[in-house]
Amino acid sequence: MSLVTIISELWRFFVDHIKQLIIWGIVTGLILVGAQFALGLFNNPEDAAAYDYLSEVYQQEPAEFQAVITLDDGNVFHNSYIFDEYFTTPEILEEVEAQTGVEMTKFYESEQLLELFKTSMYRGGVAGIRNTSSGVITFRFLVAPTAEENLRVAEAYRDILLDEENIPFMEKQTTTIMVEPVIGEMLDLERTPEVPTEETLNIYAGQGVLSYVVFGVAGFILGAILSVAYFFIKRLLSDDIYYAFDYSWNFDDYHKLINSERVENLSYSELIKSVSSQNVIISQDGLSNVETQSSLAQANLPVDAVSEITIVVESQKTTKDWYREQYQFAKHYGVPVQIIHVY
């Protein structure tokens, strides 16, 4: 088979199905974008409310202070996680809420509703992050819809931390405030991805417009590929011939593709390479102005009476089974074979 012919036929196949390809691409793109949008929605109104509230909170500046906790033997207290747990107990949340007027319980319950539980990978809006080199713990508070409220919360927690006698695990520890509560980020967020930021909730709401564009383009490409695969397989499974890749021939065979518009202006005798008494022309449905055989097997021609065999293939008329049978018979004669494909 000729590689050039196959490439040109594949291009013709692509052009013939360009509309279906675009439609499939658009539909698949819309499905993916719709699925992404749907996954970002909440079926539970409480979850949606929690998402809206935390979205507002996480867009604010946090308030932070730094402290060093030392043991009575002079060593630095290392467990900053325990402060996270203690600071988010119901009793402490209620105490801070009463002192500051900030809805700490609402904030904490919103995190729980969205399953933003405290782990080593996620520390939440109330977090103590220890510097492993210096032992300094940065207490970070991102819990309220305004930075000023975050500051009031940070000041309240500082007071709780300094009241060591009332903290169960602080009997033998001493707190030294290194930096008083201020509004602003003290942590390097690239090194502390465990604290919440404005991007934390992207898992619930997608990645914005850019994400929808990416999913749309990916869906379009996927749909286009699926449409090409579908129509290509459908073409290969069909009974009739339409493209040159629907059947096979050898490199030494003469193969020619002819547009049907040319046939309207020229006779087949002018299109066929040579017409002689020993050139046997095979056509499944017959041709005008040219003597043809519908089957080599039925013609039963002697070998010495055949110098060349021409098989005429007409798109959507000639069947694959008929062509396969004629081609196999033609090879038995041991003469040049030319295939004229009219599309």
C-alpha positions as CSV (number, residue, x, y, z in Angstrom):
1,M,0.0,0.0,0.0
2,S,1.2,3.6,-0.7
3,L,1.8,5.6,2.5
4,V,1.1,8.8,0.6
5,T,-2.3,7.5,-0.4
6,I,-3.2,6.3,3.1
7,I,-2.2,9.7,4.6
8,S,-4.3,11.5,2.0
9,E,-7.3,9.2,2.7
10,L,-7.0,9.7,6.4
11,W,-7.0,13.4,5.8
12,R,-10.1,13.0,3.7
13,F,-11.7,10.9,6.5
14,F,-10.8,13.7,9.0
15,V,-12.3,16.4,6.7
16,D,-15.5,14.4,6.1
17,H,-16.1,14.1,9.8
18,I,-14.9,17.5,11.0
19,K,-18.4,18.6,12.0
20,Q,-19.0,15.4,14.1
21,L,-15.5,15.9,15.6
22,I,-16.3,19.4,16.7
23,I,-19.7,18.5,18.0
24,W,-18.4,15.5,20.0
25,G,-15.5,17.7,21.3
26,I,-17.9,20.5,22.4
27,V,-20.3,18.1,24.1
28,T,-17.6,16.2,25.9
29,G,-16.0,19.5,27.0
30,L,-19.3,20.7,28.4
31,I,-19.8,17.4,30.2
32,L,-16.4,17.7,31.9
33,V,-16.9,21.3,32.8
34,G,-20.4,20.5,34.1
35,A,-19.1,17.6,36.1
36,Q,-16.3,19.8,37.7
37,F,-18.9,22.5,38.5
38,A,-21.3,19.9,40.0
39,L,-18.5,18.4,42.2
40,G,-17.8,21.9,43.5
41,L,-21.4,22.3,44.7
42,F,-22.8,21.1,48.0
43,N,-26.0,19.0,48.4
44,N,-26.2,19.9,52.0
45,P,-27.1,23.5,52.7
46,E,-25.1,23.4,55.9
47,D,-22.0,22.5,54.0
48,A,-22.6,25.3,51.5
49,A,-22.9,27.8,54.4
50,A,-19.8,26.5,56.0
51,Y,-17.9,26.8,52.7
52,D,-19.2,30.4,52.2
53,Y,-18.2,31.4,55.7
54,L,-14.7,29.8,55.6
55,S,-14.1,31.4,52.1
56,E,-14.6,34.8,53.7
57,V,-12.5,33.9,56.7
58,Y,-9.5,32.5,54.7
59,Q,-9.3,35.6,52.6
60,Q,-8.4,37.7,55.6
61,E,-5.0,38.4,57.1
62,P,-4.2,36.2,60.1
63,A,-3.1,37.5,63.5
64,E,-0.1,35.9,65.1
65,F,2.2,36.0,68.1
66,Q,5.4,34.0,68.9
67,A,6.4,32.4,72.2
68,V,8.9,30.0,73.6
69,I,7.7,27.4,76.1
70,T,10.5,26.1,78.4
71,L,10.5,23.3,80.9
72,D,11.7,23.7,84.5
73,D,15.0,22.1,83.6
74,G,15.6,24.7,80.9
75,N,14.8,22.6,77.9
76,V,12.4,23.9,75.2
77,F,8.9,22.4,75.1
78,H,8.6,20.7,71.7
79,N,5.0,19.6,71.4
80,S,3.1,22.5,69.6
81,Y,0.3,20.1,68.5
82,I,-1.1,19.9,72.0
83,F,-1.8,23.6,72.0
84,D,-3.9,23.2,68.8
85,E,-6.0,20.6,70.5
86,Y,-6.3,22.5,73.8
87,F,-7.2,25.8,72.1
88,T,-10.0,24.2,70.1
89,T,-11.7,22.4,73.0
90,P,-15.4,23.5,73.5
91,E,-14.6,25.2,76.8
92,I,-11.8,27.3,75.4
93,L,-13.7,28.2,72.3
94,E,-16.6,29.4,74.3
95,E,-14.3,31.4,76.6
96,V,-12.6,33.1,73.7
97,E,-15.9,33.8,72.0
98,A,-17.3,35.4,75.1
99,Q,-14.2,37.6,75.5
100,T,-13.8,38.7,71.9
101,G,-17.3,38.5,70.4
102,V,-15.9,36.4,67.5
103,E,-17.9,33.3,66.5
104,M,-15.2,30.8,67.4
105,T,-17.7,27.9,67.6
106,K,-19.1,28.7,64.2
107,F,-15.6,28.8,62.7
108,Y,-14.6,25.4,64.3
109,E,-17.9,23.7,63.3
110,S,-17.5,25.0,59.8
111,E,-14.1,23.3,59.5
112,Q,-15.5,20.1,60.9
113,L,-18.5,20.1,58.5
114,L,-16.0,20.3,55.6
115,E,-13.9,17.6,57.2
116,L,-11.0,19.9,57.6
117,F,-9.8,17.9,60.6
118,K,-6.5,18.6,62.4
119,T,-3.7,16.4,61.3
120,S,0.0,16.7,60.8
121,M,-0.8,17.7,57.2
122,Y,-3.5,20.3,58.1
123,R,-3.4,22.4,61.3
124,G,-6.5,24.5,60.7
125,G,-7.2,28.1,61.5
126,V,-6.0,27.8,65.1
127,A,-2.4,26.5,64.8
128,G,0.9,26.5,66.6
129,I,3.8,26.0,64.3
130,R,7.2,25.3,66.0
131,N,10.5,26.3,64.4
132,T,12.5,23.1,64.8
133,S,15.8,25.1,64.9
134,S,14.9,27.8,67.5
135,G,12.0,26.2,69.3
136,V,9.9,29.3,68.9
137,I,6.2,28.5,68.4
138,T,4.3,30.8,66.0
139,F,0.6,30.9,67.1
140,R,-1.5,31.7,64.0
141,F,-5.2,32.6,64.1
142,L,-7.2,32.8,60.9
143,V,-10.7,32.4,62.3
144,A,-12.8,35.5,61.6
145,P,-14.2,37.5,58.7
146,T,-11.9,40.5,59.5
147,A,-8.2,40.9,60.4
148,E,-9.1,43.0,63.5
149,E,-11.2,40.1,64.9
150,N,-8.3,37.8,64.3
151,L,-6.1,40.1,66.3
152,R,-8.6,40.1,69.2
153,V,-8.6,36.3,69.1
154,A,-4.8,36.2,69.1
155,E,-4.7,38.5,72.2
156,A,-7.2,36.3,74.0
157,Y,-5.2,33.2,73.3
158,R,-2.0,34.9,74.4
159,D,-3.7,35.7,77.8
160,I,-4.8,32.1,78.1
161,L,-1.3,30.9,77.4
162,L,0.2,33.2,80.0
163,D,-2.2,31.9,82.6
164,E,-0.1,28.8,83.0
165,E,-1.7,27.6,86.2
166,N,-5.0,27.0,84.5
167,I,-3.6,24.9,81.6
168,P,-3.4,21.2,82.7
169,F,-0.2,20.4,80.9
170,M,1.7,23.7,81.8
171,E,2.4,23.0,85.5
172,K,6.2,22.7,84.8
173,Q,6.4,25.0,81.8
174,T,7.1,28.7,81.5
175,T,5.8,30.9,78.7
176,T,7.9,33.7,77.2
177,I,6.2,35.9,74.6
178,M,8.8,36.7,71.9
179,V,6.5,38.8,69.6
180,E,3.2,40.3,70.8
181,P,0.0,39.6,68.7
182,V,0.0,41.5,65.4
183,I,-1.9,41.4,62.2
184,G,0.2,39.8,59.4
185,E,1.9,36.7,58.3
186,M,5.1,35.6,60.1
187,L,5.3,32.2,58.6
188,D,6.8,31.2,55.3
189,L,3.7,29.7,53.7
190,E,5.7,27.8,51.1
191,R,7.3,25.9,53.9
192,T,4.1,25.6,56.0
193,P,1.4,24.3,53.6
194,E,-0.4,22.8,56.6
195,V,-2.0,26.2,57.5
196,P,-5.1,27.4,55.7
197,T,-4.9,30.1,53.0
198,E,-7.3,31.5,50.4
199,E,-6.5,28.5,48.2
200,T,-7.4,25.9,50.8
201,L,-11.0,25.5,49.7
202,N,-10.1,25.1,46.0
203,I,-10.7,21.4,46.5
204,Y,-14.4,22.2,46.9
205,A,-14.9,25.0,44.4
206,G,-12.5,23.9,41.6
207,Q,-9.6,26.2,40.5
208,G,-11.6,29.1,39.1
209,V,-12.0,30.1,35.5
210,L,-8.6,28.7,34.4
211,S,-9.6,25.3,35.6
212,Y,-12.8,25.4,33.7
213,V,-10.9,26.4,30.5
214,V,-8.4,23.5,31.1
215,F,-11.2,21.0,31.6
216,G,-13.1,22.3,28.6
217,V,-10.1,22.1,26.3
218,A,-9.2,18.6,27.7
219,G,-12.8,17.5,27.1
220,F,-12.8,18.9,23.6
221,I,-9.6,16.9,22.7
222,L,-11.0,13.8,24.4
223,G,-14.3,14.1,22.5
224,A,-12.5,14.6,19.2
225,I,-10.4,11.5,19.8
226,L,-13.4,9.5,20.8
227,S,-15.3,10.6,17.7
228,V,-12.4,9.8,15.4
229,A,-12.1,6.4,17.0
230,Y,-15.8,5.7,16.8
231,F,-16.2,6.7,13.1
232,F,-13.0,5.0,12.1
233,I,-14.0,1.7,13.7
234,K,-17.5,2.1,12.3
235,R,-15.9,2.6,8.8
236,L,-13.7,-0.5,9.2
237,L,-16.7,-2.6,10.3
238,S,-18.9,-1.5,7.4
239,D,-19.5,-3.8,4.4
240,D,-18.9,-1.3,1.7
241,I,-15.7,0.5,0.6
242,Y,-15.4,4.3,1.0
243,Y,-11.8,5.1,1.8
244,A,-8.6,3.5,0.4
245,F,-7.7,2.2,3.9
246,D,-10.9,0.0,3.7
247,Y,-9.0,-2.5,1.6
248,S,-5.4,-3.6,0.8
249,W,-3.1,-3.7,-2.3
250,N,0.6,-4.2,-2.9
251,F,3.2,-1.6,-3.6
252,D,3.8,-3.0,-7.1
253,D,0.1,-2.5,-8.0
254,Y,-1.0,0.7,-9.8
255,H,-3.4,2.5,-7.5
256,K,-5.2,5.7,-8.4
257,L,-7.8,7.8,-6.6
258,I,-10.2,9.7,-8.7
259,N,-12.8,12.2,-7.7
260,S,-16.3,11.3,-9.0
261,E,-16.6,14.8,-10.4
262,R,-13.9,13.9,-13.0
263,V,-15.9,10.9,-14.0
264,E,-18.8,13.1,-15.0
265,N,-16.6,14.9,-17.6
266,L,-14.5,11.9,-18.7
267,S,-15.4,8.4,-19.7
268,Y,-13.9,5.5,-17.7
269,S,-12.0,4.5,-20.8
270,E,-10.1,7.8,-20.6
271,L,-9.4,7.3,-16.8
272,I,-8.2,3.7,-17.0
273,K,-4.5,3.5,-17.7
274,S,-4.8,1.2,-20.8
275,V,-7.8,-0.3,-22.5
276,S,-7.1,-3.3,-24.7
277,S,-8.7,-6.6,-25.5
278,Q,-6.4,-8.2,-22.9
279,N,-7.0,-5.7,-20.2
280,V,-9.8,-7.1,-18.1
281,I,-11.8,-4.5,-16.3
282,I,-13.7,-5.7,-13.2
283,S,-16.5,-3.7,-11.7
284,Q,-19.2,-4.9,-9.3
285,D,-22.0,-2.8,-10.8
286,G,-20.7,-2.3,-14.3
287,L,-19.5,0.9,-16.0
288,S,-20.8,3.0,-18.9
289,N,-18.9,3.0,-22.2
290,V,-16.5,0.2,-21.0
291,E,-16.9,-3.5,-21.2
292,T,-16.5,-5.0,-17.7
293,Q,-16.7,-8.2,-15.9
294,S,-18.6,-8.4,-12.6
295,S,-16.5,-11.3,-11.4
296,L,-13.2,-12.9,-12.4
297,A,-14.3,-16.3,-11.1
298,Q,-17.4,-16.2,-13.3
299,A,-15.6,-14.9,-16.3
300,N,-13.2,-17.9,-16.2
301,L,-10.7,-16.3,-18.6
302,P,-7.7,-18.3,-19.8
303,V,-4.4,-17.0,-18.4
304,D,-2.9,-16.3,-21.9
305,A,-5.9,-14.1,-22.7
306,V,-5.2,-11.6,-19.9
307,S,-2.3,-9.2,-19.9
308,E,-3.6,-6.7,-17.3
309,I,-6.4,-6.6,-14.7
310,T,-8.2,-3.4,-13.7
311,I,-10.4,-3.4,-10.6
312,V,-12.7,-0.4,-10.4
313,V,-13.8,0.5,-6.8
314,E,-16.6,2.9,-6.4
315,S,-17.1,4.4,-2.9
316,Q,-20.2,3.2,-1.1
317,K,-21.1,0.9,-4.0
318,T,-18.3,-1.7,-4.1
319,T,-18.3,-4.1,-1.1
320,K,-15.3,-5.3,0.7
321,D,-16.1,-9.0,0.2
322,W,-16.4,-8.5,-3.6
323,Y,-13.1,-6.6,-3.8
324,R,-11.3,-9.2,-1.7
325,E,-12.4,-12.0,-3.9
326,Q,-11.5,-10.2,-7.1
327,Y,-8.1,-9.2,-5.9
328,Q,-7.2,-12.7,-4.8
329,F,-8.3,-14.1,-8.2
330,A,-6.4,-11.3,-10.0
331,K,-3.1,-12.3,-8.3
332,H,-3.5,-15.8,-9.6
333,Y,-3.0,-14.6,-13.2
334,G,0.4,-13.2,-12.5
335,V,-0.2,-10.0,-14.5
336,P,-0.1,-6.3,-13.5
337,V,-3.1,-5.1,-11.4
338,Q,-4.3,-1.6,-11.4
339,I,-7.0,-0.4,-8.9
340,I,-9.1,2.6,-9.9
341,H,-10.8,4.0,-6.8
342,V,-13.6,6.5,-7.6
343,Y,-14.8,8.5,-4.6
